């Protein structure tokens, strides 16, 4: 198997060569810089019969796993509202690195390079989005080609409505938040913390870890546990001949949402 950690615009070519060599691929997000190239990458791996896993590690947070289990069990009831807030900080020096924040190398800005993690988690919890309306722009805070601020209203396939608010211009950076309003409770997933307020007055909570979570000027300020879980799941998927938890097809869903945004 091959772990691909190169810039996004190299992913299709590398994946094609790996697949031709019969190597399974664990690929850093995003799939590639455009959805068309991403679709070709997924199709290439499928045709070659190799396993393709995507590093979207937010689904492996214990708090996210607990919330997903409550949703799957039906205890929370149907979702009527889902709002996602991604308010991160990246200094200009981050975007001064060659190719950073460009369409040619990164393919996009806050959505494809940073927000993709939280958007993937949101979709895994609330289901697909069917309608989008909003704004994407580059704020005066950064000199960059791609977007650093997005505000949108969305409708989900299950009828729920909500908002998406994403930026890398919010100093000093704040934990990403997904809030689900459900029939029986309101659940707030904030970074690595979970708070479910049940209508009977009880609460289910998981405390946050002590890391910055990569939300501020140091994008690497997070624990390695969730990445290790991605890798362990990928290895077991190969051994058990099953799909990994996050497949290329899963990643295409979030790529298409980003296109719509």
C-alpha positions, -999 to +999 in steps of 0.1 A: +000+000+000+010+036-006+003+066+016+001+097-007+009+130+011+018+152-019+001+184-031-034+180-044-026+187-081-003+156-082-029+131-068-044+118-100-011+110-117+003+094-086-029+074-079-029+062-115+007+049-113+000+032-079-032+016-092-014+003-123+012-013-100-016-030-079-010-009-048-037+001-024-038+039-018-045+059+013-048+095+000-046+128+018-075+150+012-086+164-012-089+138-040-075+163-065-079+200-075-111+195-096-141+172-092-135+159-128-100+149-119-113+135-086-139+113-104-112+100-128-090+091-098-118+072-081-128+054-113-091+045-120-088+028-086-121+010-089-111-003-124-078-015-111-094-033-081-073-015-055-086-001-022-088+037-020-091+054+014-092+091+021-076+109+051-107+127+065-099+120+101-126+141+118-150+111+116-127+092+139-130+116+168-145+098+198-171+126+202-181+123+165-184+085+168-206+089+199-229+114+181-231+092+150-241+062+172-269+083+189-282+093+155-280+057+141-299+043+171-327+068+165-325+081+201-321+117+189-350+115+165-350+131+131-327+161+123-346+193+116-316+217+116-279+214+110-255+244+112-217+241+107-192+268+117-156+266+106-138+298+119-101+292+115-070+315+114-042+313+089-017+342+088-006+357+055+027+339+059+008+306+054-005+318+020+029+332+010+043+297+005+045+290-032+012+276-046-006+278-013-041+291-018-039+288-056-063+270-079-033+254-098-019+236-067-046+235-041-077+237-062-095+258-037-093+277-004-110+273+030-135+248+017-112+223-002-081+228+019-094+232+055-132+230+057-134+197+038-128+178+071-157+193+089-180+193+059-173+156+054-182+149+090-214+171+087-225+150+057-218+118+074-241+129+103-268+148+086-269+133+051-266+148+017-273+185+008-298+191-020-299+229-021-273+257-015-274+294-017-248+318-004-215+337-010-179+328-014-152+355-014-116+365-007-115+389+022-091+419+025-074+400+053-055+377+029-036+380-004-046+348-021-063+335-053-089+312-037-117+319-012-111+325+025-147+332+035-180+314+027-215+319+041-243+297+029-278+285+036-285+248+029-313+223+027-306+186+034-322+156+016-341+147+048-358+181+049-335+197+075-322+232+069-291+250+082-261+272+075-225+268+067-200+295+078-163+289+069-133+311+070-095+312+076-097+349+086-110+345+121-081+353+145-070+335+166-090+304+153-118+286+170-129+250+173-151+238+144-187+234+154-216+212+141-249+218+158-278+194+152-313+203+162-332+170+165-367+160+177-355+149+211-324+169+218-299+194+205-264+181+200-233+204+197-200+189+184-173+215+191-138+204+182-133+172+202-161+180+227-197+168+226-227+182+245-262+167+239-290+185+257-320+162+260-355+175+263-359+155+296-333+178+312-304+154+311-271+159+293-246+137+275-211+152+274-175+144+263-149+169+273-125+184+248-089+174+246-062+200+254-049+205+219-055+236+197-069+213+171-050+230+142-075+259+141-049+286+145-016+298+131-001+263+136-022+240+114-003+210+129-013+216+165-034+186+169-030+151+184-022+121+161-049+098+174-074+104+147-049+100+119-037+067+134-073+056+135-077+063+098-046+043+090-056+014+112-091+013+096-074+013+061-051-016+070-080-036+084-101-028+053-074-044+031-070-074+054-108-080+056-114-071+019-140-045+028-142-007+020-125+016+044-146+039+065-141+068+041-140+058+005-133+078-027-170+078-034-176+094+001-150+121-007-167+128-041-199+138-021-181+165-002-163+176-033-196+182-050-209+201-020-178+223-022-185+229-059-220+240-051-209+263-023 
